[in-house]
């Protein structure tokens, strides 16, 4: 599967524009969870998790779907620029290990 980084970036920025349009109040910082789907049974789970951990992400496997890694990073500045910068790094790593992005969300604590 080919990754379209321009489209992914646009989607992240559109999400923030929609939140602003709705008047949604966002915190200055938050935990952010990035979702990664295994492309097939050959996805290299351990190697992907190790590479993400090297960047400071905590990972968790979704036990229900058996196809998803949730990569969580401590407090990030909640701006489209900072979320996109982190998202892009996560995607670049995930693609190397046969995972692709499946979105992100705030992990408000």
C-alpha positions as CSV (number, residue, x, y, z in Angstrom):
1,X,0.0,0.0,0.0
2,X,1.4,3.4,-1.0
3,X,1.3,6.1,1.7
4,X,0.1,9.6,0.7
5,X,1.7,11.9,3.2
6,X,0.2,15.0,1.7
7,X,-3.3,13.6,2.1
8,X,-2.6,12.4,5.6
9,X,-1.3,15.9,6.6
10,X,-4.3,17.6,5.0
11,X,-6.6,15.3,7.0
12,X,-4.9,16.2,10.3
13,X,-5.1,19.9,9.6
14,X,-8.8,19.5,8.5
15,X,-9.5,17.8,11.8
16,X,-8.2,20.8,13.7
17,X,-10.1,23.2,11.4
18,X,-13.4,21.3,12.1
19,X,-12.7,21.3,15.9
20,X,-12.2,25.0,15.8
21,X,-15.3,25.5,13.6
22,X,-17.4,23.6,16.2
23,X,-15.9,25.7,19.0
24,X,-14.3,22.7,20.7
25,X,-12.0,23.7,23.5
26,X,-8.7,21.8,23.4
27,X,-6.1,21.6,26.1
28,X,-2.7,23.1,25.5
29,X,-1.1,19.6,25.8
30,X,-2.4,16.1,25.8
31,X,-1.4,12.5,25.5
32,X,-1.9,11.4,21.9
33,X,-2.6,7.9,20.7
34,X,-1.7,6.8,17.1
35,X,-3.3,3.7,15.7
36,X,-1.4,1.4,13.3
37,X,-3.0,-1.5,11.4
38,X,-1.0,-4.6,10.4
39,X,-1.1,-4.9,6.6
40,X,-1.1,-8.7,6.8
41,X,0.1,-11.6,9.0
42,X,3.7,-10.9,8.1
43,X,3.7,-7.5,9.9
44,X,6.8,-7.3,12.2
45,X,5.1,-6.5,15.5
46,X,8.1,-6.6,17.8
47,X,10.4,-4.7,15.5
48,X,7.8,-2.0,15.0
49,X,7.2,-1.7,18.8
50,X,10.9,-1.6,19.5
51,X,11.5,1.2,16.9
52,X,8.6,3.2,18.3
53,X,9.9,2.7,21.9
54,X,13.2,4.2,20.8
55,X,11.4,7.4,19.9
56,X,9.7,7.5,23.3
57,X,6.4,5.8,22.4
58,X,4.6,3.3,24.6
59,X,2.9,0.6,22.6
60,X,0.0,-1.7,23.2
61,X,-1.5,-4.4,21.1
62,X,-5.3,-4.3,20.7
63,X,-6.3,-7.7,22.0
64,X,-9.8,-7.6,20.3
65,X,-8.7,-7.0,16.7
66,X,-5.3,-8.7,16.7
67,X,-4.3,-6.3,13.9
68,X,-3.7,-3.0,15.8
69,X,-0.9,-1.3,17.6
70,X,-1.7,1.8,19.7
71,X,1.4,4.0,20.1
72,X,1.1,6.5,22.9
73,X,3.3,9.5,23.5
74,X,3.3,11.6,26.6
75,X,2.1,15.2,26.5
76,X,2.3,16.8,23.1
77,X,1.5,20.3,22.2
78,X,-2.0,20.3,20.7
79,X,-1.5,22.1,17.4
80,X,-1.9,20.7,13.9
81,X,1.8,21.2,13.3
82,X,3.0,19.3,16.4
83,X,0.5,16.5,15.9
84,X,1.4,16.2,12.2
85,X,5.2,16.1,13.0
86,X,4.7,13.3,15.5
87,X,2.2,11.5,13.2
88,X,4.6,11.6,10.3
89,X,7.4,10.0,12.3
90,X,5.1,7.3,13.6
91,X,3.9,6.5,10.0
92,X,7.5,6.4,8.6
93,X,8.4,3.8,11.2
94,X,5.2,1.8,10.9
95,X,5.6,1.5,7.1
96,X,9.0,-0.2,7.5
97,X,7.4,-3.0,9.5
98,X,4.2,-3.6,7.4
99,X,1.8,-1.4,9.3
100,X,-0.2,1.6,8.1
101,X,-1.8,4.5,9.9
102,X,-5.4,4.2,11.1
103,X,-5.8,7.6,12.7
104,X,-5.1,9.2,16.1
105,X,-7.0,10.7,19.0
106,X,-6.3,12.7,22.1
107,X,-5.9,10.6,25.2
108,X,-7.1,13.1,27.7
109,X,-6.2,12.2,31.2
